[in-house]
Amino acid sequence: MSEKSELLLALEQIEKDKKIKKEDILAVVENALVSAYKKHVGKNVNVEAKVNQETGEMAAYVIKTVAKDVVNPLLEISVSDAKKLGGSAEPGAEVKIPLDTQDFSRIAAQTAKQVIVQKIRESERDSLYDEMKEKVGQIVNGVIYRVANKNIIVDLGKTEAILPASEQVFKEKFNLGQHIRAVIIKVEKNAKGSGTVLSRASTELVRKLFELEVPEIYEKVVEIVNVVREPGMRTKVSVISHNPKVDPVGACVGVKGARVKPIIDELRGERIDLVPFSVDPAKYIAGALSPAKVISVAILSEADKQAEVTVADDMLSLAIGKNGHNVRLAAKLTGWHIDVKSEGQKKQANEEKAERQTSALEELEGVGEKTIDILVQAGFSDIEKLAALNVEDLTTLPGIGPKTAEKIIEAAKKKIS
């Protein structure tokens, strides 16, 4: 069996095993053969090389232009010499001069080997990139084997990945050789095949951990609506059940915390609040402020998504959280602006408001203290609004007759005039 046919058979096997097209390798081999010949005779020489895809036989030619007077022997051929080769000998015509391909055998073998190795590496890099690209958003296990500029380099087996300082949790410390779990957040092509970026700080890590630990989430019986996180401090996860018989929070917690505990352990003790999702914003907000107990939620503006929450005095610091992280996370989870007040603060604010309202009404001529109390309790404390009322509007209030109502309205009009 000839060397050429052995080469062809080898290429066919590589095409089958490595999914590299034989035509692609042969094209590179042909280009390499041309380059190799030009190194010996000059880069400006016109050389053509072909490898038969069926037999593996090689043919190579130097292409020269027919000239009456040869000036450059590397590029031109005389009319008489062209006639000896047969074909057109007209000046200006191109002539292909066959080369002895035996001289190319060694070059062909070396080039083919180099090209094959190169193609295999490229194919494996592309394959690895495609494989890792499909794993974006998944949790992977690896071993820490190097730290460079605060970035942790992780061995994933087939490839390495980087856990940048920006994707690390400030409280976590790792050692060389230690096993680590992280989520893949990005994959880019590089010289090694894939630049895989990991994260320990991403909310996606929490989401995937719950999918692994809670079958109902994996089976889509329970759905994670939103995840917000301050890595190393606290995470809030809102969940909803698509089966009325399944409690979403209970399913995530598990019996005696059996399901949520491994997640907390993986996050090195990070607190996790599981919140039942509700289309009722007041309910959702109240749950989002867990572990604080909420007394009431007042929706101040649906359009601007502003709410005021009242908690017991001893719950205020818990509701707000250290450095405000609890109320901040609750706001991110629900998408609402949340103002938290204690009962004492609310009472004081109401008293101050009532006092301001009373002070304004006390300036109305001929309106007594008892009447002012009735107006304040009924919500009629704005003098401009009082001036715009009809007598009938005020006579609906207990203790205010037509004459008193008329006196109040006239006094209000006089005050704003």
C-alpha positions, 0 to 999 in steps of 0.5 A: 500500500502506497504512502499516499493511500495510507495518508488518505485512509488516515484522513478518512478515519479522522473524518469519521472519528473527529468530525473533521472534513477530509476536504478541509484537511486536504485544502490546508495540505495543498496550501502548505505544499505551495508554501513549502516549495516557494521557500526554496525557489522564491515567494513570487513563483506561481505554484499550484498543488492538488491532492486527489480526494479519491486516490490521494495522488499529488500533482504540483505545477509551476505556472509561467507566462510565455514570453518572446524574451525571457526577463525573469526565468522564475515567472517566464518561459521562452516560446521554444521551451513552451512548445516542448511542453505542448499546448499553447506557445503564444506569448502571454499564455500561461503554461503549467510545468509539472514538478516531480512530486517525489520531492514533495513526499517528505514535505507532504507527510510532515505537513499532513501530520501537522495539519491533522494535529492542528485540525484535531485541536481546533475541532476539540476546542470547538467541541469543548466550547459548544459543550460548555456553552450549553452548560451556561446556567448550570452548577459545576463541580471543580477543584481549585488549583491556582489563584491569580490576582484574586481570581480563582482558577478551577479545574473542571476536568476537561477544561479550566474555569475562572471564578473572578473576584467580582463573582466571589462572596466576600465571606468565603475563603477557599484553599488550593485543592479544595472542591468547589461548586459554582454556576457557569455564567458565561463562556467565551472562545479563547486559545484553549477552547473556552473561557468559562466564567463561574459565579458564587455570588449569582442569584442563579446559583441559588435558583439551581440549588433549589432545583437540585434539592426540591423535586417539586421545583424541578418538576415545575409543580412549584415555581421560583418567581424571583430571587434577590440576594446580597451575597454572604448576608441574605437571600429572598426567594419568592415561590408559587405553587401550581398545585393547590395541595402543595404548599410552596414554602413547605416544599422548599423547606422540607421536613425539619428543614431537610431541603433548605439546610443543604442550600444554606450549608452550600452558601456558608450560612447565608440566610434564606427567606422563602416568601409565598408569591401573591398577586395582592401587593399588600400580602406579597410585601408583608411576606417579603419583609420576613422574618419581621411580622407586619401589622399592616400594609398601606398601598400609597400609590399603585402607579408609582408602586409605593407602600407604607408598612407598619410593624410593632416597635420591637420589630422595626430593626428586624424589618429594616435589617442590618444596614437596611438589607432586609427592607432593601431586598424586600423592595427588590423582590416585590418591585415596590418602594417600601417605607417601614414605620413602627407603631410608635412612629406611626402614632406620633406621625398621626398625632402630629398630622392631627395637630397641624390640622387642628391648628389650621382649623383653629384659625377659622373665625367662630368655629369652636373646639368641639366642631373642629374635632368633628371636622378633623375626625371626618377628614375635613381639615383642609381649609381650601377644600372646606371653602369649596363644600356645600352646606349639605356636605357638612350636615351629614356629620353628626353635631353639625346643622345647616347654620353651623355648616354655613358658618364653617364654609363662610369662615373658610372662604374668608380665610383664603380670600 
